[in-house]
Amino acid sequence: MNNLNRSGFIPVFLACIMIIVTACGPNNAKEVPVDPVVSVAADTLFYEMRNVEKIFGNKSTANEQEVYCKCSYPVFSGGSPVALINSVLHSWIADSTAISPGEGYTGDRSIESLAANFFHEYESVIKEFGSIPGYQFDLNGSVLLNRNGLLTVSLATESYTGGAHGNSVTQMFVFDVRSGKRLSVRDLFVAGFEDRLNRLIDSRYRQMRGLSKTERLDSEKGQLFENVIRFNDNVALTTEGVTFFYNNYEIAAYAYGPTEITLPYSAVADILKPEFMEL
C-alpha cells in the first residue's frame, strides 16, 4: 500500500479542540478533552471528537450500579459533503437501540437530549418495577481511515437495560469524501465479485479457527449457526485491508462474541475496484 510520503501528502495542520457538554436533567456532565487531529490534504477531512458524558444522580449504595450515558464520536468539517457524512453518523447514533426514543417521538434528537431521555426511561422503569440494575450506554466512535478521498468510521455501542446480559453493536461506515456518499460492498468491488469474496472469507475464517477445508463451520470447533459464512454489508476499508464485522447473534451465539475478518488488499486485488487499492 502507498504510504503518505509516496502519495506526496504532508501534514499541514494540527487541531486540538476542547468540547464542553452542558448537563441537562438529573445528571452530571463532565468537560472532556479532545485528542488532537491531523489533516494532511484537501481530500482528507478535519474532525473533532465530540464527547457527551452524563451520569444519573448518585449511587445510593456501594453495590448499586452506576447509571450513565457516554458517547464519543467524530464530527467532520472541511467541505460541502461533510454535512451528509455527519448526518448519516448522527442518525445511526440517535437510532441506537438503547437511546432511541422509539416511534412517536418528535422531540430534539441531539445526543444530549437523547441521553436525557435515556434517564427519563430509566426513571419510569424504576417507578414501575422498583430497584433494578443501572442502565448503561457507551458509544465509542473511531476514524479507521481518512485519506485519498476515502473515510472509514467505526461506531461501537455497549449497553445494558436489564436482562441476563448487555448487548454490543459495531457498525462500519465507508464514505467517498468528495461526494459524501456512503459506499456499500457493491460500490467497492467489481461486478461478479460475490462467489470469489465468499470463498476468501470462508478460507480466512477457517484459518482463524484452525479448521480444515472439509470440517463443518457449524461444528463445536467452527462455532457458527450454519455451515456457511458469507460477506455482509458491515464493511470497512483500513490500512490493513478490507474488514467484515459480524455482530453478536449474526452468525454465531452470543457466548462466542462478534466475529471480525480482515482480508489483505493483496488477497482481493482481482475483485476490489482499482481506485480502492491505493490506500
C-alpha positions in Angstrom: 0.0 0.0 0.0 1.2 3.5 -0.7 2.1 5.5 2.4 1.6 9.2 2.8 5.2 10.0 1.6 4.7 8.1 -1.6 1.4 9.8 -2.2 3.0 13.2 -1.9 0.9 14.3 1.1 2.4 16.1 4.1 0.8 17.0 7.4 -0.2 20.7 7.4 -2.5 21.3 10.3 -2.8 20.2 13.9 -6.1 21.0 15.7 -6.6 20.5 19.4 -10.2 21.0 20.4 -12.0 21.1 23.8 -15.7 20.2 23.8 -17.7 21.2 26.8 -21.0 19.4 27.2 -23.8 21.1 29.1 -25.7 19.0 31.6 -29.4 18.5 31.4 -31.9 16.6 33.5 -31.0 14.8 36.8 -27.3 14.1 35.9 -23.8 15.5 35.8 -21.9 16.2 32.6 -18.2 16.4 32.5 -15.9 18.6 30.4 -13.8 16.1 28.4 -10.6 17.0 26.5 -10.4 16.0 22.8 -7.5 14.3 21.1 -5.5 16.3 18.6 -6.4 15.7 14.9 -4.2 15.9 11.9 -5.3 16.9 8.4 -2.9 16.1 5.5 -4.6 17.1 2.3 -7.7 18.5 0.6 -9.2 15.0 0.2 -8.7 14.4 3.9 -11.3 15.7 6.3 -10.7 17.6 9.5 -12.6 16.2 12.5 -13.0 16.6 16.2 -14.1 14.0 18.8 -17.3 15.2 20.4 -17.8 13.8 23.9 -21.1 13.6 25.8 -20.9 12.2 29.3 -23.9 12.2 31.5 -24.3 10.4 34.8 -27.6 9.9 36.5 -27.8 11.3 40.1 -25.7 9.5 42.7 -25.4 5.8 43.7 -27.4 5.2 46.9 -25.4 2.2 47.9 -21.9 0.9 47.2 -23.4 -2.1 45.3 -25.8 -0.2 43.1 -24.6 0.1 39.5 -24.0 3.5 38.1 -26.5 4.8 35.5 -24.8 6.7 32.7 -24.8 7.6 29.0 -21.4 8.2 27.5 -20.8 9.0 23.8 -17.6 9.9 22.0 -17.8 10.2 18.2 -16.2 12.1 15.4 -17.7 15.3 13.8 -16.2 16.3 10.5 -15.6 19.6 8.8 -13.8 21.0 5.7 -16.1 20.7 2.7 -19.6 20.6 1.4 -20.1 16.8 1.7 -19.4 16.7 5.4 -23.0 17.7 6.3 -24.2 14.4 4.7 -21.5 12.4 6.4 -22.2 13.9 9.8 -26.0 13.3 9.3 -25.5 9.6 8.5 -23.4 9.1 11.6 -25.6 11.2 13.8 -28.8 9.3 12.6 -27.2 5.9 13.4 -26.2 7.1 16.9 -29.7 8.5 17.5 -31.3 5.3 16.3 -29.1 3.1 18.5 -31.4 0.7 20.5 -30.6 1.9 24.0 -31.0 5.7 23.4 -33.6 5.6 20.6 -36.8 7.2 21.9 -38.9 4.9 19.7 -41.8 5.5 17.5 -43.9 8.7 18.0 -41.0 10.7 19.4 -41.0 14.2 18.0 -38.6 15.9 20.3 -35.0 17.1 20.0 -32.7 14.4 18.5 -29.4 15.9 19.7 -27.3 13.4 21.5 -27.5 15.4 24.7 -31.3 15.3 24.6 -31.4 11.6 23.8 -29.1 11.0 26.7 -31.5 12.8 29.0 -34.4 10.8 27.5 -32.5 7.6 28.3 -32.6 8.7 32.0 -36.3 9.5 31.8 -37.0 6.0 30.6 -34.9 4.6 33.5 -36.9 6.6 36.0 -40.1 5.3 34.5 -38.9 1.7 34.9 -37.8 2.0 38.5 -41.2 3.7 39.3 -43.0 0.7 37.9 -40.7 -2.2 39.0 -38.7 -0.8 41.8 -35.0 -1.1 42.2 -33.2 -2.6 39.2 -29.6 -2.7 38.0 -28.5 0.5 36.5 -29.0 1.4 32.8 -25.7 2.0 31.0 -24.9 3.1 27.4 -21.4 3.6 25.9 -20.8 4.7 22.4 -17.2 5.0 21.0 -16.5 6.2 17.5 -13.2 6.0 15.8 -11.7 7.0 12.4 -10.1 4.0 10.8 -9.1 5.6 7.5 -9.0 9.2 6.4 -7.0 9.8 3.2 -7.1 9.6 -0.6 -10.7 10.8 -0.6 -11.9 7.9 1.5 -13.1 7.8 5.1 -13.9 4.8 7.3 -15.6 5.3 10.6 -16.5 2.7 13.3 -19.3 3.3 15.8 -19.4 0.8 18.6 -22.0 0.7 21.3 -22.3 -1.3 24.6 -25.5 -1.1 26.6 -27.4 -2.6 29.4 -31.1 -2.0 30.0 -32.0 -5.1 32.0 -32.0 -8.8 31.3 -29.3 -11.5 31.6 -26.6 -9.5 29.9 -25.9 -6.4 28.0 -25.5 -6.0 24.3 -22.9 -4.6 21.9 -23.2 -3.5 18.3 -20.5 -2.2 16.0 -21.2 -0.6 12.6 -18.7 0.3 10.0 -19.1 3.3 7.6 -17.1 3.9 4.4 -17.6 7.3 2.7 -16.5 8.9 -0.5 -15.1 12.2 0.9 -15.7 14.2 -2.3 -19.4 13.4 -2.6 -20.3 12.4 1.0 -21.8 9.2 -0.3 -21.7 6.1 2.0 -20.2 3.3 0.0 -21.6 -0.2 0.1 -19.9 -3.5 -0.6 -21.2 -3.4 -4.2 -19.6 0.1 -4.6 -16.2 -1.3 -3.6 -16.0 -4.5 -5.7 -16.2 -5.2 -9.4 -19.2 -6.9 -10.9 -19.4 -10.7 -10.2 -17.3 -10.5 -7.1 -19.7 -12.4 -4.8 -18.5 -16.0 -5.1 -14.8 -15.1 -5.0 -15.3 -12.9 -2.0 -17.3 -15.6 -0.1 -14.6 -18.1 -0.8 -11.9 -15.7 0.6 -14.0 -15.1 3.7 -14.6 -18.8 4.2 -10.9 -19.6 3.8 -9.8 -16.8 6.2 -12.4 -17.9 8.9 -11.2 -21.5 8.6 -7.6 -20.3 9.1 -8.7 -18.2 12.2 -10.5 -21.2 13.7 -7.9 -23.9 12.8 -10.4 -25.7 10.5 -9.5 -27.8 7.5 -11.3 -27.3 4.2 -13.7 -30.1 4.9 -14.6 -29.5 8.6 -18.0 -28.1 9.2 -18.4 -24.4 10.2 -21.4 -25.3 12.4 -19.4 -27.8 14.5 -18.3 -27.1 18.0 -14.9 -26.1 16.7 -16.4 -23.9 13.9 -18.9 -22.2 16.3 -21.2 -20.8 13.5 -25.0 -21.3 13.3 -24.8 -22.6 9.8 -22.2 -24.5 7.7 -21.6 -21.3 5.6 -20.2 -17.8 6.0 -20.8 -15.0 3.5 -19.9 -11.4 3.2 -22.2 -8.8 4.8 -22.6 -5.0 4.4 -20.8 -4.2 7.6 -17.6 -3.5 5.8 -14.5 -1.2 6.5 -11.5 -0.2 4.4 -8.4 0.2 6.6 -4.7 0.4 6.1 -4.5 -3.3 6.6 -7.2 -4.4 4.2 -11.0 -5.0 3.8 -12.7 -5.9 7.1 -16.1 -7.5 7.6 -17.6 -7.3 11.0 -20.3 -9.7 12.3 -22.2 -8.6 15.4 -23.5 -10.8 18.2 -26.1 -13.4 17.1 -25.5 -12.6 13.4 -23.6 -15.7 12.6 -22.7 -17.2 16.0 -24.1 -17.5 19.5 -23.7 -14.6 22.0 -21.2 -16.6 24.0 -18.7 -16.5 21.2 -18.9 -12.8 20.7 -18.6 -10.9 17.5 -16.5 -12.0 14.5 -14.1 -9.8 12.6 -12.5 -10.9 9.4 -9.8 -8.9 7.6 -8.7 -9.7 4.1 -5.4 -8.0 3.0 -5.5 -6.0 -0.2 -3.3 -8.5 -1.9 -5.9 -11.2 -1.4 -8.7 -9.1 -3.0 -6.7 -7.4 -5.7 -8.6 -9.2 -8.5 -12.0 -8.2 -7.3 -11.6 -4.8 -5.5 -12.0 -1.8 -7.7 -8.6 -0.3 -8.7 -9.4 3.1 -7.0 -9.5 1.4 -3.6 -6.2 -0.4 -3.9 -4.1 2.8 -3.3 -4.6 3.2 0.4 
